[in-house]
């Protein structure tokens, strides 16, 4: 992998590069002490213009475990954006302070602007309803460790498929692995956007759209649950009507495969009952560990410190 590059979209990484990152994450898990000082004297800037718990802390934990340090902010109100500073100016400035930058922004396309103004490696940590590549890396590693592969699987994505950037990125990534089948479970108002449907058709992938979660569960190898995102709605009434439309409970899992993996990008609201947490098929908290390890691998690769 080339040093000093920007990762905006999961498609910026080739299948070979993704496989290399998963292999490196496995090495990090097996012998973490080999990587404790790889990023000594290196700094990661975390620029979060939108609230985040897992992604920001995961990036920070990743850099700290590699022996580096972190700087940044956890909200637009605590940055010069509150004074009207542009993303371009922020990135130009922070490039002089840090060795690598990650940014979350509520506006789609902001990372593209950032990538043209950075002199150091840049990672998109999520932009509006567009892309979230490192969440997808966490998802892929979780799936790979659950099944030993990321092909020949039946994947159900459920909930907010319209605004869910994690869903879009996951489908984009999985389409590059052969013989995966997709079941798209959502209310009509939150169905997968037409441009993603076109990608499925162009790839010749087998898929179907449905509103029926319970009826789809027996077929699934992976169930990827998502929350209905209040922050993406313009109308509070619509949000309240749709927010609890799918709730995964132990009863609904009675006909699921014993080997099925339940994933969720988190945060969870009501869409997975806490009773499901005890089920061995629940992988969503393990997913957060996979996310940290994949971010460690990506930081090492982008800084050229993986060897």
Number of C-alpha atoms within 10 A of each C-alpha: 16 10 14 17 18 25 23 25 23 22 15 13 17 13 15 10 14 20 16 16 25 24 14 20 22 18 15 19 13 10 10 14 12 11 20 16 14 19 23 15 10 18 19 25 24 25 23 23 22 18 14 15 10 16 24 21 14 20 25 23 19 25 26 20 21 24 17 19 19 18 14 19 16 18 17 17 12 13 17 13 15 12 10 8 11 14 19 17 15 17 25 17 14 20 19 11 15 20 19 25 29 23 24 25 21 18 14 13 16 20 28 17 13 24 22 13 18 23 20 22 22 29 26 24 26 30 23 19 18 20 26 27 26 26 28 26 27 24 27 24 27 25 24 15 14 17 16 10 13 20 17 12 20 18 23 24 26 27 30 25 26 21 21 24 20 25 30 24 23 22 19 18 23 20 19 15 14 13 16 18 20 22 23 24 26 23 20 12 11 17 20 23 13 10 10 17 17 11 14 18 12 10 11 11 16 13 16 12 17 15 18 15 21 18 11 17 21 16 17 22 23 23 24 23 26 24 24 27 16 14 12 14 12 9 10 10 9 12 16 12 9 18 18 14 15 24 17 18 16 15 10 15 17 12 13 20 15 13 13 24 22 25 22 24 23 17 13 15 14 15 20 20 13 13 10 17 16 9 13 12 20 18 19 22 14 12 24 21 16 26 28 26 29 31 26 27 25 26 26 22 20 21 20 13 13 17 6
